[in-house]
Amino acid sequence: MKITAVKTVLLSGPSSKGDPFMLNFRKLRSAAFVEIQTDEGVNGVGETTLGYHMPEIIPEIVRFYEPILIGLKDEQINPRLLWQRMNRCMQYWSFGGVLPGVLAAIEAALWDLKGKMLGVPVYELLGGCAHEKLLCYATGCESPYPHDELLRKVDIYREAGFRAAKFAAGWYDHKTRESFASDNVSEWVEMESQKIDRLRRHVGKDFAICIDGHMGNVDERSKPWDLAIASAVLKSLEPYDLFFFEEPLDYRDLQGYSDLCRLTSIPIAGGEVLSTREEFRRWADARALDIAQPDASVGGIGTFVDVARMFAAVGKRVAPHSWASGPAMMQNIHAAFASPNVAIVETPPVPGGLLTEIYAEGYRFSDGYLLPPQAPGLGVTLNDEIKRKYPFIPGSGEWNAVPGKEEYL
């Protein structure tokens, strides 16, 4: 078997097939895939989360790496070795930024191809399966307001079979377009504790609740959270048995994260914007995260597994971040099943076709848990029918809520 081409595939499609809260947040999503083609018709598929944000820049970067892979045969298709080879190309001009994300998609396509060549799931190539099943949470974006809307939202996720869900700090009213904003510590404490109290009483003690602070930037009208706000809010939430609190502070405040881990009993999570082993090493050494959140479509499958081992060595857990589409979801699932210290897995609750139609072969969900994939490779399919069904719409990448980036809201 010989590699004959390395192609980028850009697609756009609905963000959900029926979650009204996700569709209110974002109706359309984009995605970027790397497809490694061979002379025997067996193709490897990988994805980068960058496709959700800035898909147009990816094809040229893939073309930069393509010559390294063209013509490789059989035993030469070694994902870890080839990742090192491709990574070496950028050692004088980048250790972060967009390049590791594109490299993550190419590496994933190599793992997918290798698994298909050998007829085994990718986690077997990463050291074997470490879990019989993994708890997963419905990733829930913002916390809708009034509170009755929040409860309706969590009920949708429970009806979909989930035993855990994540919601944002603050609140957002879709009807009025208003959101909670304050620079007052006591107002944040009162609002968050009332919200989580209502949510906990509604779902009971056996449902896992996670909260996302979005790097302390809950609303542009408020100043970003500092250690004083974060520690006060988290202290008030300790009675509600949160599974974790994600990104309570800006990532530039490493010391603040380290201090916060010691100031609260709520596990502090984060890491979705960290892409390299070296970045994660600083956080592990500083004991600045209780639950690290690597993303195999941001830094790569090999990086994920190494980061998990890194945090296991300091007595900490990991929980994959996953906000892209089908292949990226499977990249994180395989890396998670190969990593013994995984606590929970992020999962889109009512996903659209760019997830369900691509990972249909490999994704296994039952009663709130993910089960080990059984299909060879990543268990993904990217065929011509899917490509025709979800044509790419230029400009459909992720927007931030700032003037000029609202076309696809």
C-alpha positions as CSV (number, residue, x, y, z in Angstrom):
1,M,0.0,0.0,0.0
2,K,1.4,3.4,-1.0
3,I,0.3,6.9,-0.2
4,T,-0.6,8.7,-3.4
5,A,-2.2,12.0,-2.2
6,V,-2.9,14.1,0.9
7,K,-6.1,16.2,0.4
8,T,-8.0,18.8,2.4
9,V,-11.8,18.6,2.5
10,L,-13.8,21.6,3.7
11,L,-17.5,21.1,4.5
12,S,-20.3,23.1,6.2
13,G,-23.5,21.8,7.8
14,P,-26.0,22.3,10.6
15,S,-24.7,22.6,14.1
16,S,-27.3,20.2,15.4
17,K,-30.1,18.0,14.2
18,G,-32.6,19.2,16.8
19,D,-31.1,20.9,19.9
20,P,-32.9,24.3,19.9
21,F,-30.3,25.8,22.3
22,M,-27.4,24.8,20.1
23,L,-29.2,26.1,17.0
24,N,-29.9,29.4,18.8
25,F,-26.2,29.6,19.6
26,R,-25.0,28.7,16.1
27,K,-27.0,27.3,13.2
28,L,-24.2,26.5,10.9
29,R,-20.7,25.0,11.4
30,S,-17.7,24.4,9.2
31,A,-15.2,21.6,9.4
32,A,-11.8,20.7,7.9
33,F,-10.6,17.2,7.2
34,V,-7.4,15.7,5.9
35,E,-7.8,12.7,3.7
36,I,-4.7,10.5,3.0
37,Q,-5.3,8.5,-0.2
38,T,-3.6,5.2,-1.2
39,D,-3.2,3.2,-4.3
40,E,-5.3,0.5,-2.9
41,G,-8.3,2.7,-2.2
42,V,-7.9,2.6,1.6
43,N,-8.0,6.2,2.9
44,G,-7.2,7.7,6.3
45,V,-9.2,10.6,7.6
46,G,-8.3,13.1,10.3
47,E,-9.7,16.5,11.4
48,T,-8.4,19.7,13.0
49,T,-10.5,21.9,15.3
50,L,-9.2,24.9,13.3
51,G,-11.8,23.9,10.7
52,Y,-14.5,25.2,13.0
53,H,-12.7,28.5,13.3
54,M,-10.7,29.4,10.2
55,P,-11.1,26.6,7.6
56,E,-9.9,28.6,4.6
57,I,-6.3,28.7,5.8
58,I,-5.8,25.0,6.1
59,P,-5.4,23.6,2.6
60,E,-2.2,25.5,1.9
61,I,-0.6,24.3,5.1
62,V,-1.6,20.7,4.2
63,R,0.1,21.1,0.8
64,F,3.2,22.2,2.6
65,Y,3.4,18.8,4.4
66,E,2.2,16.6,1.6
67,P,5.7,15.9,0.0
68,I,6.8,14.3,3.2
69,L,4.2,11.6,2.9
70,I,3.8,11.0,-0.8
71,G,5.1,7.6,-1.9
72,L,5.5,6.1,1.6
73,K,4.7,2.4,1.8
74,D,3.5,-0.1,4.4
75,E,6.0,-0.1,7.3
76,Q,7.1,3.4,6.4
77,I,3.6,4.7,7.5
78,N,4.5,5.2,11.1
79,P,2.4,8.0,12.7
80,R,4.7,8.9,15.6
81,L,7.8,9.0,13.4
82,L,6.1,11.0,10.7
83,W,4.7,13.4,13.2
84,Q,8.2,14.1,14.4
85,R,9.4,14.5,10.9
86,M,6.7,17.0,10.0
87,N,7.1,18.8,13.4
88,R,10.8,19.3,12.6
89,C,9.9,21.3,9.6
90,M,8.6,24.1,11.8
91,Q,11.1,24.0,14.6
92,Y,12.7,27.3,13.6
93,W,9.5,29.2,13.1
94,S,6.7,27.8,15.2
95,F,6.1,25.8,18.4
96,G,2.4,26.7,18.6
97,G,-0.2,28.6,16.7
98,V,-2.2,27.0,13.8
99,L,0.5,24.6,12.6
100,P,0.1,22.0,15.4
101,G,-3.6,21.9,14.7
102,V,-3.1,21.1,11.0
103,L,-0.5,18.6,11.9
104,A,-2.9,17.0,14.3
105,A,-5.3,16.3,11.4
106,I,-2.6,14.8,9.2
107,E,-1.3,12.6,12.1
108,A,-4.9,11.4,12.8
109,A,-5.4,10.5,9.2
110,L,-2.1,8.4,9.5
111,W,-3.4,6.7,12.6
112,D,-6.7,6.0,10.9
113,L,-4.9,4.6,7.8
114,K,-2.6,2.5,9.9
115,G,-5.5,1.0,11.9
116,K,-7.4,0.2,8.7
117,M,-4.2,-1.4,7.3
118,L,-3.9,-3.7,10.4
119,G,-7.6,-4.1,11.0
120,V,-7.6,-2.8,14.6
121,P,-9.0,0.2,16.4
122,V,-6.5,3.1,16.8
123,Y,-6.5,2.8,20.7
124,E,-4.9,-0.7,20.2
125,L,-2.0,1.1,18.4
126,L,-1.7,3.5,21.3
127,G,-1.1,0.8,24.0
128,G,-4.5,-0.9,24.3
129,C,-7.9,-0.2,25.8
130,A,-7.7,1.1,29.4
131,H,-11.5,1.4,30.1
132,E,-14.6,-0.8,29.7
133,K,-16.6,2.4,29.3
134,L,-16.2,6.2,29.9
135,L,-18.7,8.6,31.3
136,C,-19.4,11.5,28.9
137,Y,-21.1,14.8,29.3
138,A,-23.4,16.8,27.0
139,T,-21.6,19.9,26.1
140,G,-24.2,22.6,26.6
141,C,-22.8,26.0,25.5
142,E,-24.4,28.9,27.4
143,S,-26.8,28.8,30.4
144,P,-30.1,30.0,29.1
145,Y,-32.3,32.4,31.1
146,P,-34.8,32.4,32.7
147,H,-33.9,29.4,34.8
148,D,-36.9,27.4,33.5
149,E,-35.1,27.4,30.1
150,L,-32.0,26.0,31.7
151,L,-34.0,23.2,33.2
152,R,-35.6,22.5,29.8
153,K,-32.2,22.3,28.3
154,V,-30.9,19.8,30.8
155,D,-34.0,17.7,30.3
156,I,-33.3,17.5,26.6
157,Y,-29.9,16.1,27.4
158,R,-31.2,13.7,30.0
159,E,-33.8,12.4,27.5
160,A,-30.9,11.9,25.0
161,G,-29.4,9.5,27.6
162,F,-26.8,11.7,29.3
163,R,-25.9,11.4,32.9
164,A,-23.7,14.6,32.8
165,A,-23.8,18.0,31.2
166,K,-21.8,21.3,31.0
167,F,-23.1,24.8,31.1
168,A,-21.5,28.2,30.9
169,A,-21.0,30.6,33.8
170,G,-23.4,33.6,33.7
171,W,-26.6,33.4,31.7
172,Y,-27.9,34.4,28.3
173,D,-31.5,35.3,27.3
174,H,-32.1,34.4,23.6
175,K,-35.3,36.4,23.4
176,T,-33.9,39.7,24.7
177,R,-30.2,39.1,23.7
178,E,-29.3,40.1,27.2
179,S,-26.6,38.4,29.3
180,F,-25.4,38.6,32.9
181,A,-22.7,41.1,33.4
182,S,-21.1,42.5,36.5
183,D,-17.8,43.5,38.1
184,N,-19.2,42.9,41.6
185,V,-18.0,39.8,43.4
186,S,-21.1,39.4,45.5
187,E,-23.4,39.7,42.5
188,W,-21.5,36.9,40.7
189,V,-21.6,34.7,43.8
190,E,-25.4,35.3,44.2
191,M,-26.2,34.7,40.6
192,E,-24.1,31.5,40.2
193,S,-25.1,29.9,43.5
194,Q,-28.8,30.6,42.8
195,K,-28.5,29.1,39.3
196,I,-26.6,26.0,40.3
197,D,-28.8,25.5,43.3
198,R,-31.9,25.4,41.0
199,L,-30.1,23.1,38.6
200,R,-28.9,20.7,41.3
201,R,-32.4,20.4,42.9
202,H,-33.8,19.7,39.5
203,V,-31.4,16.9,38.3
204,G,-30.7,15.3,41.7
205,K,-27.5,14.2,43.2
206,D,-26.6,11.5,40.6
207,F,-26.3,13.8,37.6
208,A,-22.8,15.3,37.0
209,I,-22.8,19.1,36.5
210,C,-19.8,20.8,34.9
211,I,-19.4,24.6,34.5
212,D,-17.3,26.5,31.8
213,G,-16.0,29.9,32.7
214,H,-14.7,30.5,29.1
215,M,-11.3,31.8,30.3
216,G,-13.0,34.2,32.7
217,N,-14.5,36.2,29.7
218,V,-18.2,35.6,30.3
219,D,-19.4,38.9,28.9
220,E,-17.4,41.7,27.2
221,R,-19.2,44.3,29.4
222,S,-17.6,42.7,32.5
223,K,-13.9,42.7,33.3
224,P,-12.4,39.2,33.0
225,W,-12.5,37.1,36.2
226,D,-9.5,37.5,38.4
227,L,-8.5,35.2,41.3
228,A,-10.8,37.1,43.8
229,I,-13.9,36.6,41.7
230,A,-13.1,33.0,40.8
231,S,-12.3,31.9,44.3
232,A,-15.4,33.5,45.8
233,V,-17.7,32.0,43.1
234,L,-16.2,28.6,43.4
235,K,-16.3,28.6,47.2
236,S,-20.0,29.4,47.0
237,L,-20.5,26.4,44.6
238,E,-18.7,23.8,46.7
239,P,-21.9,22.5,48.3
240,Y,-23.3,21.5,44.9
241,D,-20.8,18.8,44.0
242,L,-19.6,20.1,40.6
243,F,-17.7,17.6,38.6
244,F,-15.3,20.3,37.4
245,F,-15.1,24.1,36.7
246,E,-13.5,24.8,33.4
247,E,-11.4,27.8,32.5
248,P,-12.3,30.1,35.4
249,L,-9.3,32.4,34.5
250,D,-7.4,33.7,31.5
251,Y,-4.7,31.2,30.4
252,R,-2.0,33.9,30.9
253,D,-2.6,33.6,34.6
254,L,-0.8,30.4,35.3
255,Q,-0.1,31.4,39.0
256,G,-3.8,32.2,39.4
257,Y,-4.8,28.7,38.3
258,S,-2.2,27.1,40.6
259,D,-3.5,29.2,43.5
260,L,-7.2,28.4,42.7
261,C,-6.5,24.7,42.7
262,R,-5.4,25.0,46.3
263,L,-8.2,27.4,47.3
264,T,-11.2,25.3,46.3
265,S,-12.3,21.7,46.5
266,I,-13.9,21.9,43.0
267,P,-11.6,20.4,40.4
268,I,-10.2,23.0,38.1
269,A,-10.1,22.0,34.4
270,G,-8.6,23.6,31.3
271,G,-6.2,23.2,28.4
272,E,-8.3,23.4,25.2
273,V,-6.1,26.2,23.8
274,L,-2.8,24.4,24.7
275,S,-1.4,22.4,21.7
276,T,2.0,21.1,22.6
277,R,3.6,18.9,25.2
278,E,5.8,21.7,26.3
279,E,2.8,24.0,27.1
280,F,1.1,21.3,29.1
281,R,4.3,20.5,31.0
282,R,4.3,24.0,32.5
283,W,0.8,23.5,33.8
284,A,1.6,20.0,35.2
285,D,4.7,21.2,36.9
286,A,2.8,24.1,38.5
287,R,-0.1,21.8,39.6
288,A,-2.3,24.4,37.9
289,L,-5.0,22.0,36.7
290,D,-6.8,19.2,38.5
291,I,-8.2,18.0,35.1
292,A,-6.3,18.8,32.0
293,Q,-8.3,19.1,28.8
294,P,-6.1,18.2,25.8
295,D,-7.8,17.9,22.4
296,A,-6.5,15.4,19.9
297,S,-7.6,17.6,17.0
298,V,-5.6,20.6,18.4
299,G,-2.3,19.0,19.4
300,G,-2.6,15.5,18.0
301,I,-3.4,12.0,19.2
302,G,0.2,11.3,20.2
303,T,0.4,14.5,22.2
304,F,-2.9,13.7,24.0
305,V,-1.6,10.3,25.2
306,D,1.7,11.8,26.3
307,V,-0.1,14.7,28.1
308,A,-2.4,12.2,29.9
309,R,0.7,10.3,31.1
310,M,2.3,13.6,32.2
311,F,-0.6,14.5,34.4
312,A,-1.0,11.0,35.7
313,A,2.6,11.2,37.0
314,V,1.6,14.2,39.2
315,G,-1.7,12.6,40.4
316,K,-4.0,14.5,38.0
317,R,-6.7,13.4,35.5
318,V,-7.6,14.4,32.0
319,A,-10.9,15.0,30.2
320,P,-10.7,15.5,26.4
321,H,-12.0,18.7,25.0
322,S,-13.9,18.1,21.8
323,W,-15.7,20.8,19.8
324,A,-15.1,19.8,16.2
325,S,-17.0,17.2,14.1
326,G,-17.0,13.4,13.6
327,P,-13.3,12.5,13.0
328,A,-12.1,14.8,15.8
329,M,-14.7,13.3,18.2
330,M,-13.3,9.8,17.3
331,Q,-9.7,11.0,17.6
332,N,-10.4,12.1,21.2
333,I,-12.4,8.9,22.0
334,H,-9.5,6.6,20.9
335,A,-7.0,8.7,22.8
336,A,-9.2,8.6,25.9
337,F,-9.7,4.9,25.8
338,A,-5.9,4.5,25.7
339,S,-5.4,6.7,28.7
340,P,-6.1,5.3,32.2
341,N,-6.5,8.6,34.0
342,V,-9.4,10.0,31.8
343,A,-12.2,11.2,34.0
344,I,-15.0,12.1,31.5
345,V,-15.4,12.9,27.8
346,E,-17.0,15.9,26.1
347,T,-19.7,14.9,23.7
348,P,-22.1,16.9,21.4
349,P,-25.6,15.9,22.7
350,V,-27.8,16.2,19.6
351,P,-25.2,16.4,16.8
352,G,-25.7,17.2,13.2
353,G,-24.7,15.2,10.2
354,L,-21.0,16.2,10.1
355,L,-20.7,14.1,13.2
356,T,-23.3,11.3,13.0
357,E,-22.8,10.5,9.3
358,I,-19.0,10.5,9.5
359,Y,-18.5,8.6,12.8
360,A,-21.5,6.3,12.3
361,E,-19.3,3.2,12.1
362,G,-17.2,3.9,15.2
363,Y,-19.2,5.8,17.8
364,R,-20.8,3.8,20.5
365,F,-22.9,5.4,23.2
366,S,-25.1,3.7,25.8
367,D,-26.9,4.9,28.9
368,G,-24.7,8.0,29.4
369,Y,-21.4,6.2,28.6
370,L,-19.1,5.8,25.6
371,L,-18.0,2.2,24.8
372,P,-14.7,1.3,23.1
373,P,-15.0,1.6,19.3
374,Q,-14.8,-1.7,17.5
375,A,-14.2,-0.6,13.9
376,P,-10.7,-0.6,12.5
377,G,-8.9,2.8,12.4
378,L,-10.8,5.7,13.9
379,G,-14.1,4.2,12.7
380,V,-14.9,7.2,10.4
381,T,-16.1,7.4,6.8
382,L,-15.9,10.5,4.5
383,N,-17.4,9.5,1.2
384,D,-18.5,11.4,-1.9
385,E,-22.1,11.4,-0.7
386,I,-21.2,13.3,2.5
387,K,-19.0,15.7,0.5
388,R,-21.9,16.5,-1.9
389,K,-24.4,16.8,0.9
390,Y,-22.5,19.4,3.0
391,P,-20.7,21.7,0.5
392,F,-18.4,24.3,2.0
393,I,-19.7,27.8,2.5
394,P,-16.9,30.4,2.6
395,G,-17.0,32.5,5.7
396,S,-18.9,29.8,7.7
397,G,-16.1,29.5,10.3
398,E,-16.6,30.3,13.9
399,W,-17.4,33.8,14.9
400,N,-16.9,35.7,18.1
401,A,-19.7,38.0,19.4
402,V,-18.0,41.1,18.1
403,P,-19.1,43.6,15.4
404,G,-18.2,42.3,11.9
405,K,-18.4,38.6,12.8
406,E,-22.1,38.0,13.0
407,E,-23.1,36.8,9.5
408,Y,-23.7,33.2,10.5
409,L,-25.2,33.8,14.0
